[in-house]
Amino acid sequence: MDTLGSPPISSFLSEEFCFESSMQYNGPLLPHDQVSYNPCNEQNGSMTQYTTLDTETPYLQVPTPLSTNPSPLIREHETGDTIVSVSTAFHPGSHSVESDTVFTSSDAVLFYVHSQIIMGASDKAFSSILSAPLSNERYRNTIINIPETSSVLNVIIHMLYNTPCAQYSPTFEILSAAVNAMPHYDIDPKQHITPGSPLYNLLLSHAPLHPIDVYAIAAYFDLHELAVSTSSHLLAFPLYTISDELAKRIGPLYLKRLMCLHLGRNNALKQILLSPPPPHPPTRECNFENQKRLTPWESRPDLSTHGLQIALDPLTEHLTCELCHQTLRQRIKDVVVQWASLRRTIE
């Protein structure tokens, strides 16, 4: 079923209408071809003003990243102006290709986009909520209601346009909600979230603070490169804290890879460390019993080469034998080199 928000644009100036939702418009909405673009004297961040041309009642369209007002249309009692929330990134004239389609979010922010760009990125985009392809002429004169907040819809549309949305500082929760919502609108995250793409880079930037959550998104949608890059931030993550729900979302393949990464590094470190330096012939100052102190120490998969060096260096302080000291120093050097050469990500 179509989620259309209004009758044809030609009727906007003559009759009232309401969205197929709990929100209702209190007056006519102006189509983008009946407004002029003028910078506002009093700007608030990236707010810009749209004013109508030659109409009996002046209207203002205010593009904003997200709407905080429960109603998309607000009639000012003092001036009689009507304010409409419009996306700062997708407003009339924001792109070289003129918009021919209007989306509205659940918090009543309008997004002016071009159907060919949307379908060029994903030919089935939003088909699950429409009864015909987005390119159909019936969607040129209507507003399409997308049941997502403006913050989430902003991320999705930026991804389809292959442009960055980092300037709006979306939280990880918003990014996660946007990626999770994409399949509902027949948009395949794997097709768009690829290495070097704006959304890929933005998700990866959250890996240091949200490593297991970014990894879960990557695993669930089989974003292999993102999972590999994120896994290096999970070396210190306690795997026993992964809940059943999270394990199910990650799936058996990527969960196994993560566990193998931890176990493999632990086992490799033990093999490296448990090979003591070769003994030297006993001397008057140092016999075979004394040389047993050359065998160390505890291992962890997230142990850095610097941390390993610090852990091993004190072993040389208690050696009175110069031969043992030289042998151990060489062994420590070999251990650090071998540890640095091990994989730090899943395969």
Contacts in CASP RR format, 6 or more apart in sequence:
PFRMAT RR
TARGET T0000
AUTHOR 0000-0000-0000
METHOD contacts of the structure
MODEL  1
MDTLGSPPISSFLSEEFCFESSMQYNGPLLPHDQVSYNPCNEQNGSMTQY
TTLDTETPYLQVPTPLSTNPSPLIREHETGDTIVSVSTAFHPGSHSVESD
TVFTSSDAVLFYVHSQIIMGASDKAFSSILSAPLSNERYRNTIINIPETS
SVLNVIIHMLYNTPCAQYSPTFEILSAAVNAMPHYDIDPKQHITPGSPLY
NLLLSHAPLHPIDVYAIAAYFDLHELAVSTSSHLLAFPLYTISDELAKRI
GPLYLKRLMCLHLGRNNALKQILLSPPPPHPPTRECNFENQKRLTPWESR
PDLSTHGLQIALDPLTEHLTCELCHQTLRQRIKDVVVQWASLRRTIE
1 129 0 8 1.000
1 131 0 8 1.000
2 129 0 8 1.000
2 130 0 8 1.000
2 131 0 8 1.000
2 144 0 8 1.000
3 20 0 8 1.000
3 129 0 8 1.000
3 130 0 8 1.000
3 144 0 8 1.000
3 145 0 8 1.000
3 146 0 8 1.000
3 147 0 8 1.000
4 20 0 8 1.000
4 139 0 8 1.000
4 142 0 8 1.000
4 143 0 8 1.000
4 144 0 8 1.000
4 145 0 8 1.000
5 17 0 8 1.000
5 19 0 8 1.000
5 20 0 8 1.000
5 104 0 8 1.000
5 142 0 8 1.000
5 143 0 8 1.000
5 144 0 8 1.000
5 145 0 8 1.000
6 12 0 8 1.000
6 17 0 8 1.000
6 19 0 8 1.000
6 29 0 8 1.000
6 142 0 8 1.000
6 143 0 8 1.000
7 15 0 8 1.000
7 17 0 8 1.000
7 142 0 8 1.000
8 141 0 8 1.000
8 142 0 8 1.000
9 31 0 8 1.000
9 33 0 8 1.000
9 141 0 8 1.000
9 142 0 8 1.000
10 141 0 8 1.000
11 17 0 8 1.000
12 28 0 8 1.000
12 29 0 8 1.000
12 30 0 8 1.000
12 31 0 8 1.000
13 28 0 8 1.000
13 30 0 8 1.000
13 34 0 8 1.000
13 55 0 8 1.000
14 28 0 8 1.000
15 28 0 8 1.000
16 25 0 8 1.000
16 26 0 8 1.000
16 27 0 8 1.000
16 28 0 8 1.000
17 25 0 8 1.000
17 28 0 8 1.000
17 29 0 8 1.000
18 24 0 8 1.000
18 25 0 8 1.000
19 25 0 8 1.000
19 104 0 8 1.000
19 108 0 8 1.000
19 143 0 8 1.000
19 145 0 8 1.000
20 145 0 8 1.000
21 106 0 8 1.000
21 145 0 8 1.000
21 147 0 8 1.000
23 70 0 8 1.000
23 71 0 8 1.000
23 72 0 8 1.000
23 108 0 8 1.000
24 71 0 8 1.000
25 71 0 8 1.000
25 72 0 8 1.000
25 73 0 8 1.000
26 71 0 8 1.000
26 73 0 8 1.000
26 75 0 8 1.000
27 73 0 8 1.000
27 75 0 8 1.000
27 82 0 8 1.000
29 72 0 8 1.000
29 73 0 8 1.000
29 84 0 8 1.000
29 143 0 8 1.000
30 52 0 8 1.000
30 55 0 8 1.000
30 59 0 8 1.000
30 61 0 8 1.000
30 84 0 8 1.000
32 91 0 8 1.000
32 92 0 8 1.000
32 99 0 8 1.000
32 102 0 8 1.000
32 112 0 8 1.000
33 92 0 8 1.000
34 52 0 8 1.000
34 53 0 8 1.000
34 55 0 8 1.000
35 50 0 8 1.000
35 51 0 8 1.000
35 52 0 8 1.000
35 53 0 8 1.000
35 59 0 8 1.000
35 61 0 8 1.000
35 92 0 8 1.000
36 50 0 8 1.000
36 51 0 8 1.000
36 52 0 8 1.000
36 53 0 8 1.000
37 48 0 8 1.000
37 50 0 8 1.000
37 91 0 8 1.000
37 92 0 8 1.000
37 93 0 8 1.000
38 49 0 8 1.000
38 50 0 8 1.000
38 51 0 8 1.000
39 48 0 8 1.000
39 49 0 8 1.000
40 47 0 8 1.000
40 48 0 8 1.000
40 49 0 8 1.000
40 62 0 8 1.000
46 63 0 8 1.000
46 64 0 8 1.000
46 65 0 8 1.000
46 88 0 8 1.000
47 62 0 8 1.000
47 63 0 8 1.000
47 64 0 8 1.000
47 88 0 8 1.000
48 62 0 8 1.000
48 63 0 8 1.000
48 88 0 8 1.000
48 91 0 8 1.000
49 60 0 8 1.000
49 61 0 8 1.000
49 62 0 8 1.000
50 60 0 8 1.000
50 61 0 8 1.000
50 62 0 8 1.000
50 63 0 8 1.000
50 84 0 8 1.000
50 86 0 8 1.000
50 91 0 8 1.000
50 92 0 8 1.000
51 58 0 8 1.000
51 59 0 8 1.000
51 60 0 8 1.000
51 61 0 8 1.000
52 58 0 8 1.000
52 59 0 8 1.000
57 80 0 8 1.000
57 81 0 8 1.000
57 82 0 8 1.000
58 79 0 8 1.000
58 80 0 8 1.000
58 81 0 8 1.000
59 81 0 8 1.000
59 82 0 8 1.000
59 83 0 8 1.000
59 84 0 8 1.000
60 81 0 8 1.000
60 82 0 8 1.000
60 83 0 8 1.000
60 84 0 8 1.000
61 83 0 8 1.000
61 84 0 8 1.000
61 86 0 8 1.000
61 91 0 8 1.000
61 110 0 8 1.000
62 83 0 8 1.000
62 84 0 8 1.000
62 85 0 8 1.000
62 86 0 8 1.000
63 85 0 8 1.000
63 86 0 8 1.000
63 87 0 8 1.000
63 88 0 8 1.000
63 91 0 8 1.000
64 85 0 8 1.000
64 86 0 8 1.000
64 87 0 8 1.000
64 88 0 8 1.000
64 109 0 8 1.000
65 87 0 8 1.000
65 88 0 8 1.000
65 89 0 8 1.000
65 109 0 8 1.000
65 150 0 8 1.000
65 151 0 8 1.000
65 154 0 8 1.000
65 168 0 8 1.000
66 105 0 8 1.000
66 107 0 8 1.000
66 109 0 8 1.000
66 149 0 8 1.000
66 150 0 8 1.000
66 151 0 8 1.000
66 154 0 8 1.000
67 85 0 8 1.000
67 105 0 8 1.000
67 107 0 8 1.000
67 108 0 8 1.000
67 109 0 8 1.000
67 150 0 8 1.000
68 107 0 8 1.000
69 85 0 8 1.000
69 108 0 8 1.000
70 108 0 8 1.000
71 108 0 8 1.000
72 84 0 8 1.000
72 85 0 8 1.000
72 104 0 8 1.000
72 108 0 8 1.000
72 109 0 8 1.000
72 110 0 8 1.000
73 82 0 8 1.000
73 83 0 8 1.000
73 84 0 8 1.000
74 82 0 8 1.000
74 83 0 8 1.000
75 81 0 8 1.000
75 82 0 8 1.000
76 82 0 8 1.000
76 83 0 8 1.000
84 110 0 8 1.000
85 108 0 8 1.000
85 109 0 8 1.000
85 110 0 8 1.000
85 150 0 8 1.000
86 92 0 8 1.000
86 109 0 8 1.000
86 110 0 8 1.000
86 111 0 8 1.000
86 112 0 8 1.000
87 109 0 8 1.000
87 110 0 8 1.000
87 111 0 8 1.000
87 112 0 8 1.000
87 150 0 8 1.000
87 154 0 8 1.000
89 154 0 8 1.000
89 157 0 8 1.000
89 158 0 8 1.000
89 163 0 8 1.000
89 165 0 8 1.000
89 168 0 8 1.000
90 99 0 8 1.000
90 111 0 8 1.000
90 112 0 8 1.000
90 113 0 8 1.000
90 157 0 8 1.000
91 110 0 8 1.000
91 112 0 8 1.000
92 99 0 8 1.000
92 112 0 8 1.000
93 99 0 8 1.000
93 112 0 8 1.000
94 112 0 8 1.000
95 114 0 8 1.000
95 117 0 8 1.000
95 161 0 8 1.000
97 114 0 8 1.000
97 116 0 8 1.000
97 117 0 8 1.000
98 114 0 8 1.000
99 112 0 8 1.000
99 113 0 8 1.000
99 114 0 8 1.000
100 114 0 8 1.000
100 115 0 8 1.000
100 140 0 8 1.000
101 112 0 8 1.000
101 113 0 8 1.000
101 114 0 8 1.000
101 115 0 8 1.000
101 118 0 8 1.000
101 134 0 8 1.000
101 139 0 8 1.000
101 140 0 8 1.000
101 144 0 8 1.000
102 110 0 8 1.000
102 111 0 8 1.000
102 112 0 8 1.000
102 113 0 8 1.000
102 142 0 8 1.000
102 143 0 8 1.000
102 144 0 8 1.000
103 110 0 8 1.000
103 111 0 8 1.000
103 113 0 8 1.000
103 143 0 8 1.000
103 144 0 8 1.000
103 145 0 8 1.000
103 146 0 8 1.000
103 153 0 8 1.000
103 157 0 8 1.000
104 110 0 8 1.000
104 111 0 8 1.000
104 143 0 8 1.000
104 144 0 8 1.000
104 145 0 8 1.000
104 146 0 8 1.000
105 111 0 8 1.000
105 146 0 8 1.000
105 148 0 8 1.000
105 149 0 8 1.000
105 150 0 8 1.000
105 152 0 8 1.000
105 153 0 8 1.000
106 145 0 8 1.000
106 146 0 8 1.000
106 147 0 8 1.000
106 148 0 8 1.000
106 149 0 8 1.000
106 150 0 8 1.000
107 149 0 8 1.000
107 150 0 8 1.000
109 150 0 8 1.000
109 153 0 8 1.000
110 143 0 8 1.000
111 150 0 8 1.000
111 153 0 8 1.000
111 154 0 8 1.000
111 157 0 8 1.000
113 157 0 8 1.000
113 161 0 8 1.000
115 134 0 8 1.000
115 135 0 8 1.000
115 139 0 8 1.000
115 140 0 8 1.000
116 135 0 8 1.000
117 160 0 8 1.000
117 161 0 8 1.000
118 125 0 8 1.000
118 126 0 8 1.000
118 134 0 8 1.000
118 157 0 8 1.000
118 160 0 8 1.000
119 125 0 8 1.000
119 133 0 8 1.000
119 134 0 8 1.000
119 135 0 8 1.000
121 159 0 8 1.000
121 160 0 8 1.000
121 161 0 8 1.000
121 162 0 8 1.000
121 192 0 8 1.000
122 160 0 8 1.000
122 186 0 8 1.000
122 187 0 8 1.000
122 188 0 8 1.000
122 191 0 8 1.000
122 192 0 8 1.000
123 133 0 8 1.000
124 133 0 8 1.000
124 186 0 8 1.000
124 187 0 8 1.000
125 134 0 8 1.000
125 160 0 8 1.000
125 185 0 8 1.000
125 186 0 8 1.000
125 187 0 8 1.000
126 134 0 8 1.000
126 144 0 8 1.000
126 146 0 8 1.000
126 185 0 8 1.000
126 186 0 8 1.000
126 187 0 8 1.000
127 133 0 8 1.000
127 134 0 8 1.000
127 185 0 8 1.000
127 186 0 8 1.000
128 184 0 8 1.000
128 185 0 8 1.000
128 186 0 8 1.000
129 144 0 8 1.000
129 146 0 8 1.000
129 147 0 8 1.000
129 185 0 8 1.000
130 136 0 8 1.000
130 139 0 8 1.000
130 144 0 8 1.000
132 138 0 8 1.000
132 139 0 8 1.000
146 153 0 8 1.000
146 185 0 8 1.000
148 156 0 8 1.000
148 177 0 8 1.000
148 178 0 8 1.000
148 181 0 8 1.000
149 177 0 8 1.000
151 168 0 8 1.000
151 170 0 8 1.000
151 174 0 8 1.000
152 174 0 8 1.000
152 177 0 8 1.000
152 178 0 8 1.000
152 181 0 8 1.000
153 178 0 8 1.000
154 165 0 8 1.000
154 168 0 8 1.000
154 170 0 8 1.000
155 165 0 8 1.000
155 170 0 8 1.000
155 174 0 8 1.000
155 175 0 8 1.000
155 178 0 8 1.000
155 199 0 8 1.000
156 178 0 8 1.000
156 181 0 8 1.000
156 182 0 8 1.000
156 185 0 8 1.000
156 187 0 8 1.000
158 164 0 8 1.000
158 165 0 8 1.000
158 198 0 8 1.000
158 199 0 8 1.000
159 165 0 8 1.000
159 178 0 8 1.000
159 182 0 8 1.000
159 192 0 8 1.000
159 193 0 8 1.000
159 197 0 8 1.000
159 198 0 8 1.000
159 199 0 8 1.000
160 187 0 8 1.000
160 192 0 8 1.000
162 192 0 8 1.000
162 197 0 8 1.000
162 198 0 8 1.000
163 198 0 8 1.000
164 198 0 8 1.000
164 201 0 8 1.000
164 202 0 8 1.000
165 198 0 8 1.000
165 199 0 8 1.000
165 202 0 8 1.000
166 198 0 8 1.000
166 201 0 8 1.000
166 202 0 8 1.000
166 205 0 8 1.000
170 178 0 8 1.000
170 202 0 8 1.000
172 206 0 8 1.000
172 209 0 8 1.000
172 210 0 8 1.000
172 213 0 8 1.000
172 214 0 8 1.000
175 199 0 8 1.000
175 202 0 8 1.000
175 203 0 8 1.000
175 206 0 8 1.000
176 213 0 8 1.000
176 217 0 8 1.000
179 189 0 8 1.000
179 193 0 8 1.000
179 199 0 8 1.000
179 203 0 8 1.000
179 217 0 8 1.000
179 221 0 8 1.000
180 217 0 8 1.000
182 188 0 8 1.000
182 189 0 8 1.000
182 192 0 8 1.000
183 189 0 8 1.000
189 221 0 8 1.000
189 223 0 8 1.000
190 221 0 8 1.000
190 222 0 8 1.000
190 223 0 8 1.000
192 199 0 8 1.000
193 199 0 8 1.000
193 200 0 8 1.000
193 203 0 8 1.000
193 221 0 8 1.000
193 223 0 8 1.000
193 226 0 8 1.000
194 200 0 8 1.000
194 225 0 8 1.000
195 225 0 8 1.000
195 226 0 8 1.000
200 223 0 8 1.000
200 225 0 8 1.000
200 226 0 8 1.000
203 214 0 8 1.000
203 217 0 8 1.000
203 218 0 8 1.000
203 226 0 8 1.000
204 214 0 8 1.000
204 226 0 8 1.000
204 229 0 8 1.000
204 230 0 8 1.000
206 213 0 8 1.000
206 214 0 8 1.000
207 214 0 8 1.000
207 215 0 8 1.000
207 229 0 8 1.000
207 230 0 8 1.000
207 233 0 8 1.000
208 233 0 8 1.000
211 230 0 8 1.000
211 233 0 8 1.000
211 234 0 8 1.000
211 237 0 8 1.000
212 234 0 8 1.000
212 237 0 8 1.000
212 242 0 8 1.000
212 246 0 8 1.000
214 226 0 8 1.000
214 230 0 8 1.000
215 227 0 8 1.000
215 230 0 8 1.000
215 231 0 8 1.000
215 234 0 8 1.000
215 250 0 8 1.000
215 254 0 8 1.000
215 258 0 8 1.000
216 246 0 8 1.000
216 249 0 8 1.000
216 250 0 8 1.000
217 223 0 8 1.000
217 226 0 8 1.000
218 224 0 8 1.000
218 226 0 8 1.000
218 227 0 8 1.000
218 230 0 8 1.000
218 254 0 8 1.000
219 227 0 8 1.000
219 249 0 8 1.000
219 250 0 8 1.000
219 251 0 8 1.000
219 253 0 8 1.000
219 254 0 8 1.000
219 255 0 8 1.000
220 249 0 8 1.000
220 250 0 8 1.000
220 251 0 8 1.000
227 254 0 8 1.000
227 257 0 8 1.000
227 346 0 8 1.000
228 345 0 8 1.000
228 346 0 8 1.000
229 345 0 8 1.000
231 257 0 8 1.000
231 258 0 8 1.000
231 261 0 8 1.000
231 344 0 8 1.000
231 345 0 8 1.000
231 346 0 8 1.000
232 344 0 8 1.000
232 345 0 8 1.000
234 258 0 8 1.000
234 261 0 8 1.000
235 261 0 8 1.000
235 262 0 8 1.000
235 265 0 8 1.000
235 301 0 8 1.000
235 302 0 8 1.000
235 344 0 8 1.000
236 300 0 8 1.000
236 301 0 8 1.000
236 302 0 8 1.000
239 258 0 8 1.000
239 259 0 8 1.000
239 262 0 8 1.000
242 250 0 8 1.000
242 255 0 8 1.000
247 255 0 8 1.000
250 258 0 8 1.000
254 346 0 8 1.000
257 346 0 8 1.000
257 347 0 8 1.000
258 346 0 8 1.000
260 346 0 8 1.000
260 347 0 8 1.000
261 301 0 8 1.000
261 343 0 8 1.000
261 345 0 8 1.000
261 346 0 8 1.000
262 301 0 8 1.000
264 301 0 8 1.000
265 301 0 8 1.000
265 342 0 8 1.000
265 343 0 8 1.000
265 344 0 8 1.000
266 299 0 8 1.000
266 300 0 8 1.000
266 301 0 8 1.000
268 339 0 8 1.000
268 342 0 8 1.000
269 299 0 8 1.000
269 300 0 8 1.000
269 301 0 8 1.000
269 303 0 8 1.000
269 339 0 8 1.000
269 342 0 8 1.000
270 299 0 8 1.000
272 335 0 8 1.000
272 338 0 8 1.000
272 339 0 8 1.000
273 296 0 8 1.000
273 297 0 8 1.000
273 299 0 8 1.000
273 335 0 8 1.000
274 295 0 8 1.000
276 294 0 8 1.000
276 295 0 8 1.000
276 331 0 8 1.000
277 294 0 8 1.000
277 327 0 8 1.000
277 328 0 8 1.000
277 330 0 8 1.000
277 331 0 8 1.000
278 327 0 8 1.000
279 288 0 8 1.000
279 291 0 8 1.000
280 286 0 8 1.000
280 291 0 8 1.000
280 321 0 8 1.000
280 323 0 8 1.000
280 324 0 8 1.000
280 327 0 8 1.000
282 288 0 8 1.000
283 321 0 8 1.000
283 323 0 8 1.000
285 320 0 8 1.000
285 321 0 8 1.000
286 319 0 8 1.000
286 320 0 8 1.000
286 321 0 8 1.000
286 323 0 8 1.000
286 324 0 8 1.000
290 321 0 8 1.000
290 324 0 8 1.000
291 324 0 8 1.000
293 315 0 8 1.000
293 318 0 8 1.000
293 319 0 8 1.000
294 315 0 8 1.000
294 324 0 8 1.000
294 327 0 8 1.000
294 328 0 8 1.000
294 331 0 8 1.000
296 311 0 8 1.000
296 312 0 8 1.000
296 315 0 8 1.000
297 311 0 8 1.000
297 312 0 8 1.000
303 311 0 8 1.000
303 339 0 8 1.000
305 336 0 8 1.000
305 339 0 8 1.000
305 340 0 8 1.000
308 335 0 8 1.000
308 336 0 8 1.000
308 339 0 8 1.000
309 332 0 8 1.000
309 336 0 8 1.000
312 332 0 8 1.000
312 335 0 8 1.000
312 336 0 8 1.000
313 332 0 8 1.000
315 328 0 8 1.000
315 332 0 8 1.000
316 325 0 8 1.000
316 328 0 8 1.000
316 329 0 8 1.000
316 332 0 8 1.000
319 325 0 8 1.000
319 328 0 8 1.000
END
